[in-house]
Amino acid sequence: MKPLFSLLSPQGARARLTVLIFHRVLREPDPLFPDEVDAACFDELLGWVKSWFNVLPLDAAIRQLHDGSLPARAAALSFDDGYADNHDVALPLLRKHGLPCSFFVATGFLDGGRMWNDTLIEAVRLSQLPTLDLRGLVDGRGEDLGQHVLGDDAGRRAALGRLIERVKYLPPEPRVACVDAIAARAEVRPLDDLMMSSEQVRGLRRAGMQIGAHTVSHPILATLDPRQAADEIGRSRDVLQALLGEKVGLFAYPNGKPGTDYLPEVHPAIVRELGFDAAVSTRWAAASRGDDVFQIPRFTPWDRGRLKFGLRLARNLVN
């Protein structure tokens, strides 16, 4: 694979930057999310990436990309959201392989908070009810959420697939109220230790990792007015700067799909005006010199085999 990556991602002005995105690294596989990365998988994946690529800190990689000095086969690693397993599971493996990584933290969930999707996931995972009756609750289109048979893991996965997509685009406060109501209907009290503590964020930084902002409450920025969006982005940066005692120059758009989750004609300008150095999306591609530094694409193939994983990375380099 290495000669292929050298051909597709040469050094200098024609360089391409591959930025991989992760969210969680579980200690053990999760039957509800069998494709989620676990520790053994992440360890193997890091070995592949280290053997194929020159892995750089994200901020340095973006600077070198745009001044034409990026090495061949350049890559960077990133995590979004701020899960506790980023510190407890992913960090030891990153240190084992000697690889840098950037962690984008939604600050409103630090120190015992919980993201809306995890409230929903844990409600469905832990409920002992055969059927989850959500009649009377509505989604982002105002449509009734109905009833959902739970049963086995396959049934719960199907229910989660339907519910997450329907609740995702509610405004932040109604979204939290909705998932809290779902948990109450499920007769479940969700876990409150899924996200990092402030000290764990400091621990990542002490270990040489980069910390970036990811808003306060992880809203869909496209659903907010520009003033609300700027407040979410700026406050998350301010919290992290106070926590770390240094500038936080990187930002990741929540969910990150251009035109759906953030507006390319609006939000990159806000991020620039707030003084950030660069921002990343979740558009699948490799970055080229001349790309907007406030819309750097990211990608991660989920293939478990070395060959398929490598070939999908190669395909991403020609996007």
BELLINUR-V492557 format. One record per backbone hydrogen bond with DSSP energy under -0.5 kcal/mol. NH is the residue of the N-H (numbers start at 1). CO is the residue of the C=O. If there is no record, write none. Layout:
nh = (NH	NH)
co = (CO	CO)
This chain:
nh = (5	6	7	8	9	12	14	15	17	18	18	19	20	20	22	26	30	31	33	36	39	42	43	44	45	46	47	48	49	50	51	52	53	54	55	56	56	61	62	63	64	65	66	67	68	68	69	70	73	74	74	75	76	78	79	80	81	82	84	85	86	87	87	88	89	90	91	93	94	95	96	97	98	99	102	103	104	104	105	105	106	107	107	108	109	110	111	113	118	119	120	121	122	123	124	125	126	127	132	133	134	134	137	139	140	142	145	145	148	150	156	157	158	159	160	161	162	163	164	165	166	167	168	170	175	176	177	178	179	180	181	182	183	184	185	186	187	187	188	190	195	196	201	202	203	204	205	206	207	208	209	210	212	213	214	214	221	222	223	224	229	230	231	232	233	234	235	236	237	238	239	240	241	242	243	244	245	246	249	251	252	253	256	258	259	260	261	262	264	266	267	268	270	271	272	273	274	275	276	277	278	279	280	281	282	285	286	287	289	291	295	296	298	299	309	310	311	312	313	314	315	316	317	318	318	319)
co = (1	2	3	4	5	70	11	12	287	16	74	17	18	76	78	37	33	29	30	33	26	38	39	40	41	42	43	44	45	46	47	48	49	73	53	54	75	57	58	59	60	61	62	63	64	65	64	64	9	16	71	54	18	20	102	22	104	80	194	194	83	83	84	84	85	85	86	89	90	91	92	93	94	94	77	210	79	102	103	212	81	105	215	216	106	107	196	109	115	115	116	117	118	119	120	121	122	123	148	131	132	146	134	143	166	139	134	137	132	130	152	153	154	155	156	157	158	159	160	161	162	163	164	167	171	172	173	174	175	176	177	178	179	180	181	182	183	184	183	188	113	82	197	198	199	200	201	202	203	205	204	101	103	250	105	215	219	261	220	221	225	226	227	228	229	230	231	232	233	234	235	236	237	238	239	240	241	241	247	278	213	280	254	256	262	257	257	257	262	263	263	263	266	267	268	269	270	272	271	249	249	293	251	296	256	283	316	17	15	288	292	279	283	19	305	306	307	308	309	310	311	312	313	314	315	316)
